[in-house]
Amino acid sequence: MIRRGSDETGVSITTGFIINLGVATIAIGFMLFISQGTLTDVVDTTEENQLRVTGEQIVSDLERADRLARSGGEGTIDMEQPDVSYNVRITEDTGNDNYLVNISSSRVLVSLQYTGEADVEDTPVEFSSRQNVRVSYEEDEIEIE
């Protein structure tokens, strides 16, 4: 058999395949790198919304305990929490009769205001996943545990 020139078709197909595979790998890696920031923002927003809802429930329980304490009663209010760990700290807002309810997780901090007549004990409390929040009240003081 006589060869007529060189046949570079096999080399061209292999080279094209390797180049296309490399470009596809770089494109997928770039897309994953770019989408990482978007996913982080979505997770932070979701966690902030979850903590805000939890904080509003705690403030609602504090207001309910305040009404019950003003009526001269004593007791506790239990509230089941979502599957997230967080810290609660209630501090007195200087200059008025409000309290700041700060709820924080490892990455997000949410602050809400609470206005009530009964004093609230100023101690930081840490809650783990699915742990109930207990708001206890006596005549003049409300405590979260």
N, C-alpha and C positions, 0 to 999 in steps of 0.2 A: 504494500500500500504506500502510496506516495503522499507526503504531507504537503499541503499547499499553505504556506504561511503559518503563523502561530494562532492558536485558538485561545483567546483570553476571556471567553464567555463565562466559564466556571469561576474564574477569579473575580470577575465583575459581580456576579450574583452573590458570592460569599462576602465580598467587601461591602456591597450594598446592604446585605442582611445585618452585618455587624454594625455598620453606621446607623441604620434604622433602630436597631436594638439599643444602641447607646443614646440616641436622641430621645427615644421613648422613656428610657430610665431617667434621664435628666429632666424631662418634662413632668413625669410623675413625681419625682422628688421635689421639684420646684412647687408643684401644686400642693403637696402635703405641707411644705414649709410655709406657704402663703396661708393655707387654711388653718394652721395652728393658732394664729392670733384670733381668728374668728371663733373657733371653738372655745378658746379661753374666755373671750368676752361673753359668749352665751352661758357658759358655766357660772361666771361671776354674776351675771344678771339674774340667773335662776336662783342662785344662792342668796342674793340680796333680796329678791322678792319673797323667798321662803322665810328669811329672817324677819322681814317687815311684817308678814302675816303673823308669825309667831309673836313678835313684839306687840302687835295690835291686840292679840289675844291676851297677852300678859297684862297690858294696860287696861283692857276691859275687865279682867279679873281683879286688878287693883281697885278699879272704880267700884266694882260690885262689893268688894271687901270693905271699901271705905263707907259705902252706904250702910252695910250691915253693922260695921263698927260704930257708926254714928247712932244707930238705933239702939245701941247698948248690948248687942249680942257678941258672942264669941264663937269661933269655929274655924273650919278650914275649907278651902276650895281646891279641888284637884283638877288638873288639866293635862291630858295626854298630849305629848309633843311629837312632831314629825321625826323621821329617821335622820337626824343631823345632830352633831355635837356643837354646843355653843356656850358662851358665857353671858351672864346677865349682871349688870351693875346699875344700881339705882343711886343717883346722887342728887342732893338738893341743889336746885338752881338758885344761885344767889341773886338777890334783888327782888324776888317775888316768891310766891308760895308754890311754885311748880317743882316737879322732880323731873330729872332726865333719866330715861330708861335706855341704857346703852346695851345693845345686844351684838355680840361679835362672834365670829367664827375664825378660822385660821386665816381667811383672806378678806373678809367683809366686815364692816362696822355699820350698824344702823342705830340711829338715835331717835327716840320718840319722847314726847312730853306727856306728863301725867299731872293732873291737878286734883288734889284731894285735901280734905281737912285732917284726916288722921296722919300721924307721922309714919314714915316708912323707914325701916331699919336699913342703914347704909352698909351693906356687906356684899362683896362680890360672890356670886354663886355660879358654879360650873355644872352644866347639864350634859349628860352623854346621851347617845341615841336611845330613843323610846323611853326616856326617864320622865316620869310625871312631875309637873311643876305643882308645888303645894304652896298656896297662899294662905297663911294663917293670920287671924285677926283677933285682937282683943279690944278692949274699950278705946285705947288711945294709940295703938301701934299695929302696923301691918308688917308682916315678915314673909319673905319668899324663901322657900327651902326646897 
